Amino acid sequence: MHIAAEAPAPAPRPKRRKALWLIALAATTALGGLTYAFTGVGDTVGEGLQERPMACSEAMYAMGWVLPDHASDQRCTELSGLAGHTQSGIFRMPRADARSWLASLPGERNRPGGVGSDSVVERKEGLALGILRPPGSLQADEVRVDVRWEGDDTAAVTFETFDY
C-alpha cells in the first residue's frame, strides 16, 4: 500500500508587508492633510498663519478703541490661523497727545510696579501700556502698546495683540 504524501501547503504571505504598506499610506495621507491645513490659501507667514493688511482704524475698532486724531503713516496687519487671531500695527501721532491718548484707552490695565495711576509706563525713549482683555470684539487676551519718541514733535506708536 502506498500512501501518497500530501503536498506541502504554501507558506502564508507575510502580513508584515501589507501592514507596513497601510501604515505608510496612512502617514502620507495624514501629513498631506496637515500640510494643507497649516498652509491654507493666501499669504502665509509660517505656522499656518495668514497675514492680511487692514486699516488701523478697523484694528482699533476691533479692540474697542479709537485711532487718535492726526494719526499718520498707518500700517496695520491681521494674522489669523488655527492657533488664533492677532493684530499688530504702527502709526505716528503728535508726541504731545500720546500720553493722554494712552490713558484714554478702555480695558483692564496691566499694572506693573512703578507706574502712575493711569498705568502708563514712562521711559526715557517713550511710553508703554498693557491692556488685558480689551472691550472690543477681537477677544484678545492682551494688547501691548509701545510709544517711541521720534524727536520733539512726533511719536511712533506700535501695538500688538496676544491671544493666549
Rosetta constraint file for C-alpha pairs under 8 A:
AtomPair CA 14 CA 18 HARMONIC 7.73 0.50
AtomPair CA 15 CA 19 HARMONIC 6.16 0.50
AtomPair CA 16 CA 20 HARMONIC 6.06 0.50
AtomPair CA 17 CA 21 HARMONIC 6.14 0.50
AtomPair CA 18 CA 22 HARMONIC 6.25 0.50
AtomPair CA 19 CA 23 HARMONIC 6.18 0.50
AtomPair CA 20 CA 24 HARMONIC 6.10 0.50
AtomPair CA 21 CA 25 HARMONIC 6.18 0.50
AtomPair CA 22 CA 26 HARMONIC 6.14 0.50
AtomPair CA 23 CA 27 HARMONIC 6.08 0.50
AtomPair CA 24 CA 28 HARMONIC 6.12 0.50
AtomPair CA 25 CA 29 HARMONIC 6.19 0.50
AtomPair CA 26 CA 30 HARMONIC 6.12 0.50
AtomPair CA 27 CA 31 HARMONIC 6.10 0.50
AtomPair CA 28 CA 32 HARMONIC 6.07 0.50
AtomPair CA 29 CA 33 HARMONIC 6.21 0.50
AtomPair CA 30 CA 34 HARMONIC 6.19 0.50
AtomPair CA 31 CA 35 HARMONIC 6.00 0.50
AtomPair CA 32 CA 36 HARMONIC 6.23 0.50
AtomPair CA 33 CA 37 HARMONIC 6.14 0.50
AtomPair CA 34 CA 38 HARMONIC 6.07 0.50
AtomPair CA 35 CA 39 HARMONIC 6.04 0.50
AtomPair CA 36 CA 40 HARMONIC 5.83 0.50
AtomPair CA 37 CA 48 HARMONIC 7.36 0.50
AtomPair CA 38 CA 47 HARMONIC 6.52 0.50
AtomPair CA 38 CA 48 HARMONIC 3.96 0.50
AtomPair CA 38 CA 49 HARMONIC 7.51 0.50
AtomPair CA 38 CA 81 HARMONIC 7.84 0.50
AtomPair CA 38 CA 82 HARMONIC 7.51 0.50
AtomPair CA 39 CA 44 HARMONIC 6.56 0.50
AtomPair CA 39 CA 46 HARMONIC 7.79 0.50
AtomPair CA 39 CA 47 HARMONIC 7.84 0.50
AtomPair CA 39 CA 48 HARMONIC 5.01 0.50
AtomPair CA 39 CA 49 HARMONIC 7.65 0.50
AtomPair CA 40 CA 44 HARMONIC 7.63 0.50
AtomPair CA 40 CA 48 HARMONIC 6.91 0.50
AtomPair CA 40 CA 50 HARMONIC 7.83 0.50
AtomPair CA 41 CA 50 HARMONIC 7.98 0.50
AtomPair CA 42 CA 50 HARMONIC 6.66 0.50
AtomPair CA 43 CA 50 HARMONIC 5.47 0.50
AtomPair CA 43 CA 51 HARMONIC 5.82 0.50
AtomPair CA 43 CA 52 HARMONIC 7.38 0.50
AtomPair CA 44 CA 48 HARMONIC 6.47 0.50
AtomPair CA 44 CA 49 HARMONIC 5.54 0.50
AtomPair CA 44 CA 50 HARMONIC 4.42 0.50
AtomPair CA 44 CA 51 HARMONIC 6.21 0.50
AtomPair CA 45 CA 49 HARMONIC 5.36 0.50
AtomPair CA 45 CA 50 HARMONIC 5.91 0.50
AtomPair CA 45 CA 51 HARMONIC 6.56 0.50
AtomPair CA 48 CA 81 HARMONIC 5.77 0.50
AtomPair CA 48 CA 82 HARMONIC 6.87 0.50
AtomPair CA 49 CA 79 HARMONIC 6.00 0.50
AtomPair CA 49 CA 80 HARMONIC 5.33 0.50
AtomPair CA 49 CA 81 HARMONIC 4.55 0.50
AtomPair CA 49 CA 82 HARMONIC 7.39 0.50
AtomPair CA 49 CA 83 HARMONIC 7.87 0.50
AtomPair CA 50 CA 79 HARMONIC 5.42 0.50
AtomPair CA 50 CA 80 HARMONIC 5.32 0.50
AtomPair CA 50 CA 81 HARMONIC 6.14 0.50
AtomPair CA 51 CA 77 HARMONIC 6.63 0.50
AtomPair CA 51 CA 78 HARMONIC 5.66 0.50
AtomPair CA 51 CA 79 HARMONIC 4.58 0.50
AtomPair CA 51 CA 80 HARMONIC 6.72 0.50
AtomPair CA 52 CA 77 HARMONIC 5.61 0.50
AtomPair CA 52 CA 78 HARMONIC 5.39 0.50
AtomPair CA 52 CA 79 HARMONIC 6.67 0.50
AtomPair CA 53 CA 75 HARMONIC 7.62 0.50
AtomPair CA 53 CA 76 HARMONIC 5.98 0.50
AtomPair CA 53 CA 77 HARMONIC 4.35 0.50
AtomPair CA 53 CA 78 HARMONIC 6.28 0.50
AtomPair CA 54 CA 58 HARMONIC 6.89 0.50
AtomPair CA 54 CA 59 HARMONIC 7.13 0.50
AtomPair CA 54 CA 75 HARMONIC 7.74 0.50
AtomPair CA 54 CA 76 HARMONIC 5.51 0.50
AtomPair CA 54 CA 77 HARMONIC 5.26 0.50
AtomPair CA 54 CA 78 HARMONIC 6.57 0.50
AtomPair CA 55 CA 59 HARMONIC 6.52 0.50
AtomPair CA 55 CA 74 HARMONIC 7.67 0.50
AtomPair CA 55 CA 75 HARMONIC 7.37 0.50
AtomPair CA 55 CA 76 HARMONIC 6.14 0.50
AtomPair CA 55 CA 77 HARMONIC 7.88 0.50
AtomPair CA 56 CA 60 HARMONIC 6.13 0.50
AtomPair CA 56 CA 67 HARMONIC 7.17 0.50
AtomPair CA 56 CA 74 HARMONIC 6.30 0.50
AtomPair CA 56 CA 75 HARMONIC 6.71 0.50
AtomPair CA 56 CA 76 HARMONIC 5.30 0.50
AtomPair CA 56 CA 89 HARMONIC 7.04 0.50
AtomPair CA 57 CA 61 HARMONIC 6.08 0.50
AtomPair CA 57 CA 66 HARMONIC 6.82 0.50
AtomPair CA 57 CA 67 HARMONIC 5.48 0.50
AtomPair CA 58 CA 62 HARMONIC 6.20 0.50
AtomPair CA 59 CA 63 HARMONIC 6.61 0.50
AtomPair CA 59 CA 76 HARMONIC 7.37 0.50
AtomPair CA 59 CA 87 HARMONIC 6.90 0.50
AtomPair CA 60 CA 64 HARMONIC 6.36 0.50
AtomPair CA 60 CA 65 HARMONIC 4.82 0.50
AtomPair CA 60 CA 66 HARMONIC 5.52 0.50
AtomPair CA 60 CA 67 HARMONIC 5.94 0.50
AtomPair CA 61 CA 65 HARMONIC 5.20 0.50
AtomPair CA 61 CA 66 HARMONIC 6.04 0.50
AtomPair CA 61 CA 67 HARMONIC 7.96 0.50
AtomPair CA 61 CA 136 HARMONIC 6.92 0.50
AtomPair CA 62 CA 136 HARMONIC 5.18 0.50
AtomPair CA 62 CA 137 HARMONIC 5.25 0.50
AtomPair CA 62 CA 138 HARMONIC 5.20 0.50
AtomPair CA 63 CA 134 HARMONIC 5.58 0.50
AtomPair CA 63 CA 135 HARMONIC 6.21 0.50
AtomPair CA 63 CA 136 HARMONIC 4.12 0.50
AtomPair CA 63 CA 137 HARMONIC 6.29 0.50
AtomPair CA 63 CA 138 HARMONIC 5.69 0.50
AtomPair CA 63 CA 140 HARMONIC 7.92 0.50
AtomPair CA 64 CA 106 HARMONIC 7.28 0.50
AtomPair CA 64 CA 134 HARMONIC 6.67 0.50
AtomPair CA 64 CA 135 HARMONIC 5.37 0.50
AtomPair CA 64 CA 136 HARMONIC 3.82 0.50
AtomPair CA 64 CA 137 HARMONIC 7.14 0.50
AtomPair CA 65 CA 105 HARMONIC 6.24 0.50
AtomPair CA 65 CA 106 HARMONIC 6.97 0.50
AtomPair CA 65 CA 136 HARMONIC 7.46 0.50
AtomPair CA 67 CA 71 HARMONIC 7.05 0.50
AtomPair CA 68 CA 93 HARMONIC 7.37 0.50
AtomPair CA 68 CA 101 HARMONIC 6.74 0.50
AtomPair CA 69 CA 93 HARMONIC 7.74 0.50
AtomPair CA 70 CA 93 HARMONIC 5.99 0.50
AtomPair CA 70 CA 94 HARMONIC 7.16 0.50
AtomPair CA 71 CA 91 HARMONIC 6.33 0.50
AtomPair CA 71 CA 92 HARMONIC 5.51 0.50
AtomPair CA 71 CA 93 HARMONIC 4.69 0.50
AtomPair CA 71 CA 94 HARMONIC 7.74 0.50
AtomPair CA 72 CA 91 HARMONIC 5.80 0.50
AtomPair CA 72 CA 92 HARMONIC 5.13 0.50
AtomPair CA 72 CA 93 HARMONIC 6.34 0.50
AtomPair CA 73 CA 90 HARMONIC 7.78 0.50
AtomPair CA 73 CA 91 HARMONIC 5.27 0.50
AtomPair CA 73 CA 92 HARMONIC 5.98 0.50
AtomPair CA 74 CA 89 HARMONIC 7.48 0.50
AtomPair CA 74 CA 90 HARMONIC 5.97 0.50
AtomPair CA 74 CA 91 HARMONIC 4.39 0.50
AtomPair CA 74 CA 92 HARMONIC 7.12 0.50
AtomPair CA 75 CA 89 HARMONIC 5.52 0.50
AtomPair CA 75 CA 90 HARMONIC 5.47 0.50
AtomPair CA 75 CA 91 HARMONIC 6.41 0.50
AtomPair CA 76 CA 87 HARMONIC 7.36 0.50
AtomPair CA 76 CA 88 HARMONIC 5.70 0.50
AtomPair CA 76 CA 89 HARMONIC 3.87 0.50
AtomPair CA 76 CA 90 HARMONIC 6.27 0.50
AtomPair CA 77 CA 87 HARMONIC 5.73 0.50
AtomPair CA 77 CA 88 HARMONIC 5.53 0.50
AtomPair CA 77 CA 89 HARMONIC 6.08 0.50
AtomPair CA 78 CA 85 HARMONIC 7.39 0.50
AtomPair CA 78 CA 86 HARMONIC 5.89 0.50
AtomPair CA 78 CA 87 HARMONIC 4.41 0.50
AtomPair CA 78 CA 88 HARMONIC 6.59 0.50
AtomPair CA 79 CA 85 HARMONIC 5.74 0.50
AtomPair CA 79 CA 86 HARMONIC 5.19 0.50
AtomPair CA 79 CA 87 HARMONIC 6.05 0.50
AtomPair CA 80 CA 84 HARMONIC 5.88 0.50
AtomPair CA 80 CA 85 HARMONIC 4.40 0.50
AtomPair CA 80 CA 86 HARMONIC 6.42 0.50
AtomPair CA 81 CA 85 HARMONIC 6.54 0.50
AtomPair CA 84 CA 163 HARMONIC 6.45 0.50
AtomPair CA 85 CA 140 HARMONIC 7.99 0.50
AtomPair CA 85 CA 163 HARMONIC 6.76 0.50
AtomPair CA 86 CA 140 HARMONIC 7.38 0.50
AtomPair CA 86 CA 160 HARMONIC 7.41 0.50
AtomPair CA 86 CA 161 HARMONIC 5.36 0.50
AtomPair CA 86 CA 162 HARMONIC 6.06 0.50
AtomPair CA 86 CA 163 HARMONIC 6.65 0.50
AtomPair CA 87 CA 160 HARMONIC 5.85 0.50
AtomPair CA 87 CA 161 HARMONIC 5.45 0.50
AtomPair CA 88 CA 158 HARMONIC 7.37 0.50
AtomPair CA 88 CA 159 HARMONIC 5.38 0.50
AtomPair CA 88 CA 160 HARMONIC 4.22 0.50
AtomPair CA 88 CA 161 HARMONIC 6.36 0.50
AtomPair CA 89 CA 158 HARMONIC 5.59 0.50
AtomPair CA 89 CA 159 HARMONIC 5.53 0.50
AtomPair CA 89 CA 160 HARMONIC 6.73 0.50
AtomPair CA 90 CA 156 HARMONIC 6.87 0.50
AtomPair CA 90 CA 157 HARMONIC 5.45 0.50
AtomPair CA 90 CA 158 HARMONIC 4.33 0.50
AtomPair CA 90 CA 159 HARMONIC 6.60 0.50
AtomPair CA 91 CA 156 HARMONIC 5.83 0.50
AtomPair CA 91 CA 157 HARMONIC 5.36 0.50
AtomPair CA 91 CA 158 HARMONIC 6.70 0.50
AtomPair CA 92 CA 154 HARMONIC 6.73 0.50
AtomPair CA 92 CA 155 HARMONIC 5.57 0.50
AtomPair CA 92 CA 156 HARMONIC 4.47 0.50
AtomPair CA 92 CA 157 HARMONIC 5.86 0.50
AtomPair CA 93 CA 97 HARMONIC 7.45 0.50
AtomPair CA 93 CA 98 HARMONIC 7.17 0.50
AtomPair CA 93 CA 154 HARMONIC 5.90 0.50
AtomPair CA 93 CA 155 HARMONIC 5.49 0.50
AtomPair CA 93 CA 156 HARMONIC 6.63 0.50
AtomPair CA 93 CA 157 HARMONIC 7.39 0.50
AtomPair CA 94 CA 98 HARMONIC 6.71 0.50
AtomPair CA 94 CA 153 HARMONIC 5.81 0.50
AtomPair CA 94 CA 154 HARMONIC 4.79 0.50
AtomPair CA 94 CA 155 HARMONIC 5.99 0.50
AtomPair CA 95 CA 149 HARMONIC 6.95 0.50
AtomPair CA 95 CA 152 HARMONIC 7.11 0.50
AtomPair CA 95 CA 153 HARMONIC 5.17 0.50
AtomPair CA 95 CA 154 HARMONIC 4.63 0.50
AtomPair CA 95 CA 155 HARMONIC 4.80 0.50
AtomPair CA 96 CA 153 HARMONIC 7.02 0.50
AtomPair CA 97 CA 101 HARMONIC 6.12 0.50
AtomPair CA 98 CA 102 HARMONIC 6.22 0.50
AtomPair CA 98 CA 147 HARMONIC 7.56 0.50
AtomPair CA 98 CA 155 HARMONIC 7.25 0.50
AtomPair CA 99 CA 103 HARMONIC 6.09 0.50
AtomPair CA 99 CA 120 HARMONIC 7.51 0.50
AtomPair CA 99 CA 127 HARMONIC 7.43 0.50
AtomPair CA 100 CA 104 HARMONIC 6.18 0.50
AtomPair CA 101 CA 105 HARMONIC 6.70 0.50
AtomPair CA 102 CA 120 HARMONIC 7.10 0.50
AtomPair CA 102 CA 129 HARMONIC 7.11 0.50
AtomPair CA 103 CA 118 HARMONIC 5.64 0.50
AtomPair CA 103 CA 119 HARMONIC 7.56 0.50
AtomPair CA 103 CA 120 HARMONIC 6.79 0.50
AtomPair CA 106 CA 134 HARMONIC 6.85 0.50
AtomPair CA 106 CA 135 HARMONIC 6.92 0.50
AtomPair CA 107 CA 131 HARMONIC 5.82 0.50
AtomPair CA 107 CA 132 HARMONIC 6.48 0.50
AtomPair CA 107 CA 133 HARMONIC 6.46 0.50
AtomPair CA 107 CA 134 HARMONIC 4.64 0.50
AtomPair CA 107 CA 135 HARMONIC 5.75 0.50
AtomPair CA 108 CA 131 HARMONIC 5.61 0.50
AtomPair CA 108 CA 132 HARMONIC 5.11 0.50
AtomPair CA 108 CA 133 HARMONIC 6.49 0.50
AtomPair CA 108 CA 134 HARMONIC 6.86 0.50
AtomPair CA 109 CA 119 HARMONIC 6.43 0.50
AtomPair CA 109 CA 129 HARMONIC 7.95 0.50
AtomPair CA 109 CA 130 HARMONIC 6.21 0.50
AtomPair CA 109 CA 131 HARMONIC 4.78 0.50
AtomPair CA 109 CA 132 HARMONIC 6.00 0.50
AtomPair CA 110 CA 119 HARMONIC 7.07 0.50
AtomPair CA 110 CA 129 HARMONIC 7.54 0.50
AtomPair CA 110 CA 130 HARMONIC 5.08 0.50
AtomPair CA 110 CA 131 HARMONIC 5.54 0.50
AtomPair CA 110 CA 132 HARMONIC 6.17 0.50
AtomPair CA 111 CA 115 HARMONIC 6.94 0.50
AtomPair CA 111 CA 119 HARMONIC 5.58 0.50
AtomPair CA 111 CA 130 HARMONIC 7.68 0.50
AtomPair CA 112 CA 119 HARMONIC 7.71 0.50
AtomPair CA 114 CA 121 HARMONIC 7.78 0.50
AtomPair CA 115 CA 119 HARMONIC 5.43 0.50
AtomPair CA 115 CA 120 HARMONIC 6.18 0.50
AtomPair CA 115 CA 121 HARMONIC 5.35 0.50
AtomPair CA 115 CA 122 HARMONIC 7.53 0.50
AtomPair CA 116 CA 120 HARMONIC 6.35 0.50
AtomPair CA 116 CA 121 HARMONIC 7.27 0.50
AtomPair CA 119 CA 129 HARMONIC 6.62 0.50
AtomPair CA 119 CA 130 HARMONIC 7.95 0.50
AtomPair CA 120 CA 127 HARMONIC 6.63 0.50
AtomPair CA 120 CA 128 HARMONIC 5.83 0.50
AtomPair CA 120 CA 129 HARMONIC 5.10 0.50
AtomPair CA 121 CA 127 HARMONIC 5.49 0.50
AtomPair CA 121 CA 128 HARMONIC 4.99 0.50
AtomPair CA 121 CA 129 HARMONIC 6.18 0.50
AtomPair CA 122 CA 126 HARMONIC 6.25 0.50
AtomPair CA 122 CA 127 HARMONIC 4.70 0.50
AtomPair CA 122 CA 128 HARMONIC 6.69 0.50
AtomPair CA 123 CA 127 HARMONIC 5.74 0.50
AtomPair CA 123 CA 128 HARMONIC 7.91 0.50
AtomPair CA 125 CA 148 HARMONIC 5.68 0.50
AtomPair CA 125 CA 149 HARMONIC 5.83 0.50
AtomPair CA 126 CA 146 HARMONIC 7.62 0.50
AtomPair CA 126 CA 147 HARMONIC 5.25 0.50
AtomPair CA 126 CA 148 HARMONIC 4.52 0.50
AtomPair CA 126 CA 149 HARMONIC 5.29 0.50
AtomPair CA 127 CA 146 HARMONIC 6.01 0.50
AtomPair CA 127 CA 147 HARMONIC 4.87 0.50
AtomPair CA 127 CA 148 HARMONIC 6.71 0.50
AtomPair CA 128 CA 144 HARMONIC 7.49 0.50
AtomPair CA 128 CA 145 HARMONIC 5.61 0.50
AtomPair CA 128 CA 146 HARMONIC 4.49 0.50
AtomPair CA 128 CA 147 HARMONIC 5.98 0.50
AtomPair CA 129 CA 144 HARMONIC 6.00 0.50
AtomPair CA 129 CA 145 HARMONIC 5.19 0.50
AtomPair CA 129 CA 146 HARMONIC 6.62 0.50
AtomPair CA 130 CA 142 HARMONIC 6.99 0.50
AtomPair CA 130 CA 143 HARMONIC 5.80 0.50
AtomPair CA 130 CA 144 HARMONIC 4.64 0.50
AtomPair CA 130 CA 145 HARMONIC 6.29 0.50
AtomPair CA 131 CA 142 HARMONIC 5.58 0.50
AtomPair CA 131 CA 143 HARMONIC 5.15 0.50
AtomPair CA 131 CA 144 HARMONIC 6.52 0.50
AtomPair CA 132 CA 140 HARMONIC 7.91 0.50
AtomPair CA 132 CA 141 HARMONIC 5.71 0.50
AtomPair CA 132 CA 142 HARMONIC 4.37 0.50
AtomPair CA 132 CA 143 HARMONIC 6.47 0.50
AtomPair CA 133 CA 139 HARMONIC 6.82 0.50
AtomPair CA 133 CA 140 HARMONIC 5.65 0.50
AtomPair CA 133 CA 141 HARMONIC 4.65 0.50
AtomPair CA 133 CA 142 HARMONIC 5.47 0.50
AtomPair CA 133 CA 143 HARMONIC 7.62 0.50
AtomPair CA 134 CA 138 HARMONIC 7.89 0.50
AtomPair CA 134 CA 139 HARMONIC 7.42 0.50
AtomPair CA 134 CA 140 HARMONIC 6.71 0.50
AtomPair CA 134 CA 141 HARMONIC 7.51 0.50
AtomPair CA 134 CA 142 HARMONIC 7.12 0.50
AtomPair CA 134 CA 143 HARMONIC 7.31 0.50
AtomPair CA 139 CA 163 HARMONIC 7.63 0.50
AtomPair CA 140 CA 161 HARMONIC 6.15 0.50
AtomPair CA 140 CA 162 HARMONIC 5.83 0.50
AtomPair CA 140 CA 163 HARMONIC 5.00 0.50
AtomPair CA 141 CA 161 HARMONIC 7.49 0.50
AtomPair CA 141 CA 162 HARMONIC 5.78 0.50
AtomPair CA 141 CA 163 HARMONIC 5.04 0.50
AtomPair CA 141 CA 164 HARMONIC 6.26 0.50
AtomPair CA 142 CA 161 HARMONIC 5.71 0.50
AtomPair CA 142 CA 162 HARMONIC 5.16 0.50
AtomPair CA 142 CA 163 HARMONIC 6.88 0.50
AtomPair CA 143 CA 159 HARMONIC 6.82 0.50
AtomPair CA 143 CA 160 HARMONIC 5.65 0.50
AtomPair CA 143 CA 161 HARMONIC 4.34 0.50
AtomPair CA 143 CA 162 HARMONIC 6.23 0.50
AtomPair CA 144 CA 159 HARMONIC 5.52 0.50
AtomPair CA 144 CA 160 HARMONIC 5.49 0.50
AtomPair CA 144 CA 161 HARMONIC 6.49 0.50
AtomPair CA 145 CA 157 HARMONIC 7.00 0.50
AtomPair CA 145 CA 158 HARMONIC 5.76 0.50
AtomPair CA 145 CA 159 HARMONIC 4.37 0.50
AtomPair CA 145 CA 160 HARMONIC 6.78 0.50
AtomPair CA 146 CA 157 HARMONIC 5.76 0.50
AtomPair CA 146 CA 158 HARMONIC 5.27 0.50
AtomPair CA 146 CA 159 HARMONIC 6.30 0.50
AtomPair CA 147 CA 155 HARMONIC 6.25 0.50
AtomPair CA 147 CA 156 HARMONIC 5.65 0.50
AtomPair CA 147 CA 157 HARMONIC 4.53 0.50
AtomPair CA 147 CA 158 HARMONIC 6.48 0.50
AtomPair CA 148 CA 155 HARMONIC 5.53 0.50
AtomPair CA 148 CA 156 HARMONIC 5.23 0.50
AtomPair CA 148 CA 157 HARMONIC 6.55 0.50
AtomPair CA 149 CA 154 HARMONIC 6.37 0.50
AtomPair CA 149 CA 155 HARMONIC 4.58 0.50
AtomPair CA 149 CA 156 HARMONIC 6.49 0.50
AtomPair CA 150 CA 154 HARMONIC 5.22 0.50
AtomPair CA 150 CA 155 HARMONIC 5.23 0.50
AtomPair CA 150 CA 156 HARMONIC 6.65 0.50
AtomPair CA 151 CA 155 HARMONIC 7.56 0.50
